[in-house]
Amino acid sequence: MSGVESDASQALVSLIQWESRLDGLIGAANRSDRYEGPPVFLGREAVRRVLQRCIMGEVDVLDLPRWARTVHMLERVEISEDDIDLLTQFLFEVSNPELFEPVTVEVCRRWIDLMERV
């Protein structure tokens, strides 16, 4: 993997893990998504960690729809076959609170519970 591909993949991973301010992560991920390279996988555990951080107040739950929308739209972010239905539904519903319900700490708790049961 070249340095550019490695940097591009790292920007996508950083967004998935919500490692810093969302604005910077989204900008870097959108730029990185333009480069060819291997996919970066979004897994159930990464989503659970983000939801837990929303519940704990480490990241703003009101920013979760923007995070989900961005992750959902990135070409190089893929979801494993086992989790594709659940995580695609999660990303779609959370990124469209005007169609479903406002994203709250309680919504985060319900999604964590669902991911642990399914």
C-alpha positions in Angstrom: 0.0 0.0 0.0 1.4 3.4 -1.0 1.7 6.2 1.5 -1.2 8.0 -0.1 -3.4 4.9 0.1 -2.3 4.4 3.7 -3.2 8.0 4.7 -6.5 7.7 2.8 -7.4 4.5 4.6 -6.4 6.0 8.0 -8.6 9.0 7.4 -11.6 6.7 6.9 -10.7 4.6 9.9 -10.4 7.8 12.0 -13.9 8.9 10.9 -15.4 5.4 11.7 -13.8 5.6 15.1 -14.7 9.3 15.5 -11.3 10.1 16.8 -11.4 13.9 16.9 -13.6 16.8 15.8 -16.2 15.7 13.3 -15.7 18.5 10.9 -12.1 17.7 10.3 -12.7 14.0 10.1 -15.5 14.4 7.5 -13.3 16.7 5.4 -10.4 14.3 5.5 -12.6 11.2 4.8 -14.3 12.9 1.9 -10.9 13.8 0.3 -9.6 10.3 1.0 -12.6 8.6 -0.5 -11.6 9.8 -3.9 -8.4 7.7 -3.9 -8.4 4.1 -5.1 -7.5 1.6 -2.5 -8.8 -1.2 -0.4 -12.1 -0.8 1.4 -12.3 0.1 5.0 -14.8 -2.0 6.9 -17.4 -0.7 9.3 -18.2 -3.3 11.9 -20.8 -3.7 14.6 -18.2 -3.2 17.4 -17.1 0.2 16.0 -20.7 1.4 15.8 -21.3 0.2 19.4 -18.3 2.1 20.6 -19.5 5.3 18.9 -22.9 4.9 20.4 -21.5 4.3 23.8 -19.4 7.4 23.5 -22.6 9.4 22.6 -24.3 8.0 25.7 -21.3 8.9 27.9 -21.2 12.4 26.5 -17.7 12.0 24.9 -19.1 13.0 21.5 -22.3 15.0 20.9 -25.3 12.8 20.2 -26.7 15.6 18.0 -23.7 15.1 15.6 -24.5 11.4 15.3 -26.8 11.9 12.2 -24.0 13.7 10.4 -21.5 11.0 11.3 -23.8 8.3 10.1 -24.7 10.1 6.9 -21.0 10.6 6.0 -20.0 7.0 6.8 -23.0 5.7 4.8 -22.1 7.7 1.7 -18.4 6.9 1.5 -17.6 4.6 -1.4 -14.6 2.9 0.3 -16.5 2.1 3.5 -17.9 -1.4 3.4 -19.9 -3.5 5.8 -19.4 -7.2 6.3 -22.0 -9.5 4.8 -23.1 -10.7 8.3 -23.8 -7.1 9.4 -24.9 -5.4 6.2 -28.7 -5.4 6.9 -28.5 -4.2 10.5 -25.8 -1.6 10.0 -27.3 -0.3 6.8 -30.6 0.1 8.6 -28.8 1.8 11.5 -27.0 4.3 9.2 -30.1 5.1 7.2 -32.4 5.6 10.2 -29.9 7.6 12.3 -28.8 9.8 9.4 -32.5 10.7 8.7 -34.0 11.7 12.0 -36.6 13.8 10.2 -37.9 10.6 8.7 -37.7 8.4 11.8 -37.1 9.9 15.2 -34.7 12.5 16.7 -31.5 10.9 17.8 -31.2 10.9 21.6 -29.2 8.9 24.2 -32.2 6.6 24.5 -32.1 5.9 20.7 -28.4 5.1 21.1 -29.2 2.7 23.9 -31.9 0.9 21.8 -29.5 0.5 18.9 -26.8 -1.0 21.2 -29.4 -3.4 22.6 -30.5 -4.4 19.2 -26.9 -5.0 18.0 -26.3 -7.2 21.0 -29.4 -9.3 20.4 -29.2 -9.8 16.6 
